[in-house]
Amino acid sequence: MVEAGRRGGTFGGIDPGPRGADTAAYWDARAEGFARSQDADDGVLVGCVLSRVARHADLAGARVLDVGAGAGRYGLALAETAHRVTLTDVSPAMLAAAAERAAARGLANVDLVRADWAAADLAEHGWAGAFDLVFASMVPVLRQPAALDKLAAASRGLVAVNRITRDGDDVAGHIRTVLGIADHPDPHNDPGYVSDVVRHLAARGVGCVVEEPETIVERAYSFEDLLARYAGRFGEAARRAGTSLREVLEPLRSRHGELIPVRRHTRTGLIIFPGEAA
């Protein structure tokens, strides 16, 4: 708590994003792009992260809560093994996308609950100490110490918080250069977040394990799949710059043809610690 307070009340001193009613509107506007990006994802990073989680948590028969689940990138993969998975998100549009994808995959063990995690009343939802695993990946509100602590309050087993700490992606680099944001990396990929959380947990007397799943993937995408893959991350930035992602990526098609190679080197910090009811 001391570290977070000294750096502006959040881990890393970075603003966790819009709050209140604005939060839902913000993510609703991005839901289609994120869902399309998820559909175009190769699943390698998700599989790598969840295999590390499985080293510490027995997912078979487990009840899981995925906080800030979005369109279900991780939550639906967890549902392939777990007994029941609850996906919660502040955005109705994100949850609608998750519901669509759960149905397409024939997953009948998924519950979808709209909730603003920072304001959510665990007792009201029946979530206090109710889950064997509470999982969250790349959730902006978890820059607030109180929101992070609430994850532990919902767990009778383990909590796993995943954060990208390195994302070397040649196509993303091209997009950032064209849009003039090459020198401004995504603040949500801040590697300092992991050490901030570890210090916060230590100050509360909570031990943790940090895993660092890492993937290097090289594969070719069709131009339309490439658009889908990067729409969630860069579609809005392109519009703000007065262009479109299609125009930004067109030089890559001119250079490579219809199959465009992508090389991505990603490392995440996966922080695993016990829940309060463990």
N, C-alpha and C positions, 0 to 999 in steps of 0.2 A: 504494500500500500504506500510506503514511503516513496519508493522509486516512481510509481505512477503519479503520485501527488506532486512530486518535485518537477515532473516533466509535463505538467499541465492537466493532471487528472485522468490521463489515459496512458496505456502502455505505448511507449514510443513518442508520447506527446502529440500524436496525430489525431485530428478530428475524426470520430467514428462515422461521420456522415449525417444525413438528414435525420431528424427526429420527429416523433409524433405522426400526425396525419401525412406529412410530407414523405415519410419513409416508404409507406405503401405505394404512393403515387410514383416515387422515384424508381422503385423496383418493378412495379407494374409496367412502366414504360420500357423497361429493359428485358422483360420476360421472354418475348418472342426471340430476340437475338440470342439470349443465353440458352434457350431451349434448342434453337437451331445449332448453336455451337456444341452443345452437349451431344446432339444426335450425330454430329460429324466427328466426335472425339474417338480416339482409338482405344480408350479404356485402359491403356497401359499404366498410367499414373494412378488411377483409381484402384486397379488391381494390386499395384505395389504397396500403396498406403494401407489398404484393407488387409493385405497379407501380414503387414507389421502389426496392425491392431489385433489380428487373430493370434499372434504370439502371446498376447497378454490376456485376452478375453475369449472365453469359450462362447462363440456366437450361436452354436446349435442350441435351439430352445430358448435363446435369450430374448428379452424384451428390450428394444432399442429406441432411443429418442434421438432424432437427427435435428439439430437446431440450426435455423437458417438454411433449410434444406434446398431452397430454390426449386428447380425443376426435377430434382431427385437424382442428381449425378451420383452421389454416394449412397443416399438412403435406399434407392431401389436396388443397388448392388448388395447392400446389407440384407435386404429382404429376401435375397436368393438363399441365404443361409439361416438367418434369425427366425425365431418363432413369430414375432410381430414387431413391426417398425412403425413408429409414429413420426411423420414428417411435419415439422412446424415451420412456418415462415410468415412474415408480416404481409407478404404480397399475395392477394387472391389470384392474380394472373400466373404467378410462379406455381402456386399449388394446383391450378387448373392444368398447367402443362405437366406437372408431376402425375396428376391423376390420369391424364391421357396416356402417358408412357407406362404407368403401372398396368393399366388395362391392356395395352398392346403387348406387354410381357406376361400377361396372365397372372399377375401377382394379386392374390386375394388377402394377403396378410399386412396390408398397408393402410394406416389411418392418416388422414390429412387434417391438420388443425391450424387455422389462422391465429397467430398470436404475435404480438410485439414482445420479444424476449425480455427486453429491459423492463417492461411494465407488467409482464405476465405474473399472475398469482398462482404459484405452484399448487397450493392447497385447493384452489378453486377448480383447477384442471385435473386434480387427482394425480399430480406428477411428483409430489414430494417423496423422495426416496423410492420411486416406483420403477426405476429402470436398471437393468443389469449393465447397460452401456449407454452413456450419453456422448454423442459424437457431434463435432462441429468442424467444418472446414471453410476457411476464408470468410468468416462472418465479421463484418465491420464492428458491430455492437460489442464484440468481445474485446475490444480495446478498452472498455470500461471495466475496472476491477470488479465492481458489484455484479455485472452481467456474467463475468467469468465464474465468480463464486457461486452464482445461482446454478450453474451446470452441476457442481458438486452436490448441491442440495437436492437435485433431482435424481441422483444416482445412489443405488444400493450396492453398486459394483465399482465400475471404472468410468473415468472420463477420458476422452481422447480429443485433443484439439489439434487440428492440422493447419499449417500455414506455409505457403510457398515462400522459400527464402532465396532461391535462385531460379531464374527463368530465362535461359539463353535460347532464344528462338529467332532464327534468321529472318523469317517472314514478318514476325512482329517487329523486329528491328527495322526492316524496310518500311513498314507502315509508320512507325514512330518518326523516322527520318523525313518521310514525305509530309507528314502532318506537323512537323516541327516540334515534336515532343520527345525527341531522342534523348535529351539530357534530363528528362524527368521520369524516372522509373516509377512504376506503380507503387504507391506507398503501402498498399496492402501486402506487398511482397517483402516488407522490411524484415531483414534477418534479426534485427534487434528485438523484435517482438518476443521471440522465443526466450532470450535471456531475461527480458523483463518479467515474463510470466514465471519463469523458474525462481527468480528472486522473490516475487510476490508470494509464491507458494511456500518458499522457505521461511519467509517472515511469519507465515501463519502456521508453521510447523508441519507442513505437508510435503512429503517426499514425492518425487516424480521420476519418471524415466523419459529420456528424450531419444527418439529414433530419428534417423535422417534418410528416409526413402529417397532414392535417386534413380532417375531414368534418363537414358539417351535413346531417342527414337528418331529414325530417319525413314520417311516414307513419302510417297507422291500422292497428291490430291488432284482431283479434277478442279477446274476453275470454280464451278458452282459449289463444290464441297469446301473449297478454300474460303469462299465468301461466307458460307454457313459457319465454318470453324471460328472465324475471327469477328463475326458480326457482334457478338455479345460484348467483346472487349473494346472494339474500336469503331463500331457503327456510328455511335453518337458523336465521337470525337471527329469523325470525318464530316458529319453533317455540320457540326459547329465550325469546321474549317471551310465550309462552303463547297464541299465536294461530296463524293460518295465512296464507299469502300471499294466498289467495283472499279471506279476510275483509279483509285490508289493502287489496286492490285493488277491493273491491266498491263503495266510494263513487264510484270513477271510472266504473264501469258505470252507476251510478244517474245520474251527471251527463251522460255522453256517449252512453249506449246501448250497443249491441253492438259498434260500431266506435269504438275509443278512440284518440285521436291521441297520438303520441309525438314529441317533438322532442329530438334528441340532437346535441350539439356535442362532438366528440372530437378531441383532438390527441395524437399520440404522438411520442416521441423514438426515432428509429431510428438506432442507432449501428453504423456499418459500418467494419470494420478488417481488416487482413490476418491470415491464419492463419500459424502458425509455419513451415509447410512451403511457404508461397507463394513 
